[in-house]
Amino acid sequence: MRSPGTVLITGASSGIGEALALHYAARGAALALTGRDRPRLDAVAQACRARGAEVLAEAADATDAPAMERFIAEAERFRPLELVIANAGISAGSGFAGESPEQARRIFAVNLDGVLNSVLPALPHLRARRRGQIALMSSLASFRGFPGAPAYCASKAAVRVWGEGLRPLLAAEGIGVSVICPGFVTSRMTEANAFPMPFLMDSGRAARIIAEGLAANRARIAFPLPMRLSAWMLAALPPGLTDPAMGRLPKKRAMGS
Ligand SMILES: NC(=O)c1ccc[n+]([C@@H]2O[C@H](COP(=O)([O-])OP(=O)(O)OC[C@H]3O[C@@H](n4cnc5c(N)ncnc54)[C@H](OP(=O)(O)O)[C@@H]3O)[C@@H](O)[C@H]2O)c1
């Protein structure tokens, strides 16, 4: 499996982003890492350096477009980017009262604007070189709106469909686009879930599956299989049939973002 030489990862300060950083660090990639929490980001950068990687790490909020533009320009000066993984995301628990307007807006801002702010400034560089790869972090939750997380599901659906549209467009320019759709993966995000999470996967294993899918330039990297089949079935059935079951699903505990 060919590993990319330089990888930019947003949301690298914990969870899946951290696991991806450690994975690529161990395979000799140079890393441009970002997240908001400086101490956690620095700890990940140190762990990657300990595995032999050269690392540029800058704290930035993905919703801050000028800050993300500056970071991507700096990353390009550090090393020309080969793989950009737009991974940063949030899910605010809605409790039983439904998502507050603030939560819904913040979820769209981070999960959607944050992805645009990570990909759009990198694209001209990849286009100029006519090579490179973009990975967009969606979710299996993107295939059906769940009552516990409507804005989260909708933001992930938008990211997935955007990536699906970009892929053939950019393939003509030699650039790969993959959409990542995980089921439940251990992370700070899923730590907040007080309900059973079927087929919960360790973040290191998820990172290996994602990296394999990216190395094969797969359009959609969706896992694990049983959750993928459930998502496919939920999307295929008429909403009228699945709504009663949806209403009985457990909701994420209310929390801030
Ligand atoms: N875990 C799952 O089961 C699962 C399933 C499907 C998809 N996903 C997706 O995977 C991605 C990573 O989530 P995770 O599960 O690894 O959760 P996590 O441990 O909470 O990691 C989220 C990452 O996103 C960063 N982030 C959040 N808001 C940000 C902002 N405004 N600006 C910059 N960075 C921000 C966080 O950085 P700071 O902490 O430094 O702010 C952190 O590094 C998300 O897009 C999530 O939706 C997760």
PDBQT file of the ligand as one rigid body, heavy atoms in Angstrom, charges set to zero:
ROOT
HETATM    1  N1  LIG A 301     -16.568   8.782  16.526  1.00  0.00    +0.000 N 
HETATM    2  C1  LIG A 301     -17.524   8.370  15.720  1.00  0.00    +0.000 C 
HETATM    3  O1  LIG A 301     -18.256   7.410  16.033  1.00  0.00    +0.000 OA
HETATM    4  C2  LIG A 301     -17.704   9.040  14.384  1.00  0.00    +0.000 A 
HETATM    5  C3  LIG A 301     -18.529   8.408  13.442  1.00  0.00    +0.000 A 
HETATM    6  C4  LIG A 301     -18.703   9.011  12.202  1.00  0.00    +0.000 A 
HETATM    7  C5  LIG A 301     -18.066  10.194  11.910  1.00  0.00    +0.000 A 
HETATM    8  N2  LIG A 301     -17.287  10.800  12.850  1.00  0.00    +0.000 N 
HETATM    9  C6  LIG A 301     -16.635  12.053  12.497  1.00  0.00    +0.000 C 
HETATM   10  O2  LIG A 301     -15.242  11.940  12.715  1.00  0.00    +0.000 OA
HETATM   11  C7  LIG A 301     -14.705  13.229  12.938  1.00  0.00    +0.000 C 
HETATM   12  C8  LIG A 301     -13.780  13.190  14.140  1.00  0.00    +0.000 C 
HETATM   13  O3  LIG A 301     -14.562  12.987  15.297  1.00  0.00    +0.000 OA
HETATM   14  P1  LIG A 301     -14.101  12.078  16.517  1.00  0.00    +0.000 P 
HETATM   15  O4  LIG A 301     -15.102  11.017  16.658  1.00  0.00    +0.000 OA
HETATM   16  O5  LIG A 301     -12.680  11.724  16.393  1.00  0.00    +0.000 OA
HETATM   17  O6  LIG A 301     -14.380  13.079  17.725  1.00  0.00    +0.000 OA
HETATM   18  P2  LIG A 301     -13.406  13.934  18.658  1.00  0.00    +0.000 P 
HETATM   19  O7  LIG A 301     -12.492  13.037  19.393  1.00  0.00    +0.000 OA
HETATM   20  O8  LIG A 301     -14.321  14.815  19.403  1.00  0.00    +0.000 OA
HETATM   21  O9  LIG A 301     -12.537  14.773  17.612  1.00  0.00    +0.000 OA
HETATM   22  C9  LIG A 301     -13.062  15.899  16.956  1.00  0.00    +0.000 C 
HETATM   23  C10 LIG A 301     -11.912  16.719  16.429  1.00  0.00    +0.000 C 
HETATM   24  O10 LIG A 301     -12.445  17.843  15.732  1.00  0.00    +0.000 OA
HETATM   25  C11 LIG A 301     -11.858  19.010  16.254  1.00  0.00    +0.000 C 
HETATM   26  N3  LIG A 301     -12.751  20.159  16.214  1.00  0.00    +0.000 N 
HETATM   27  C12 LIG A 301     -13.996  20.276  16.723  1.00  0.00    +0.000 A 
HETATM   28  N4  LIG A 301     -14.470  21.516  16.504  1.00  0.00    +0.000 NA
HETATM   29  C13 LIG A 301     -13.495  22.190  15.872  1.00  0.00    +0.000 A 
HETATM   30  C14 LIG A 301     -13.375  23.510  15.375  1.00  0.00    +0.000 A 
HETATM   31  N5  LIG A 301     -14.356  24.410  15.501  1.00  0.00    +0.000 N 
HETATM   32  N6  LIG A 301     -12.218  23.876  14.780  1.00  0.00    +0.000 NA
HETATM   33  C15 LIG A 301     -11.204  22.995  14.643  1.00  0.00    +0.000 A 
HETATM   34  N7  LIG A 301     -11.255  21.730  15.086  1.00  0.00    +0.000 NA
HETATM   35  C16 LIG A 301     -12.389  21.341  15.697  1.00  0.00    +0.000 A 
HETATM   36  C17 LIG A 301     -11.496  18.695  17.674  1.00  0.00    +0.000 C 
HETATM   37  O11 LIG A 301     -10.467  19.579  18.059  1.00  0.00    +0.000 OA
HETATM   38  P3  LIG A 301     -10.420  20.259  19.531  1.00  0.00    +0.000 P 
HETATM   39  O12 LIG A 301     -10.871  19.200  20.484  1.00  0.00    +0.000 OA
HETATM   40  O13 LIG A 301      -8.993  20.620  19.628  1.00  0.00    +0.000 OA
HETATM   41  O14 LIG A 301     -11.351  21.388  19.443  1.00  0.00    +0.000 OA
HETATM   42  C18 LIG A 301     -11.029  17.253  17.558  1.00  0.00    +0.000 C 
HETATM   43  O15 LIG A 301      -9.682  17.201  17.143  1.00  0.00    +0.000 OA
HETATM   44  C19 LIG A 301     -15.887  14.177  13.090  1.00  0.00    +0.000 C 
HETATM   45  O16 LIG A 301     -16.102  14.881  11.880  1.00  0.00    +0.000 OA
HETATM   46  C20 LIG A 301     -17.046  13.235  13.352  1.00  0.00    +0.000 C 
HETATM   47  O17 LIG A 301     -18.267  13.789  12.974  1.00  0.00    +0.000 OA
HETATM   48  C21 LIG A 301     -17.092  10.242  14.079  1.00  0.00    +0.000 A 
ENDROOT
TORSDOF 0
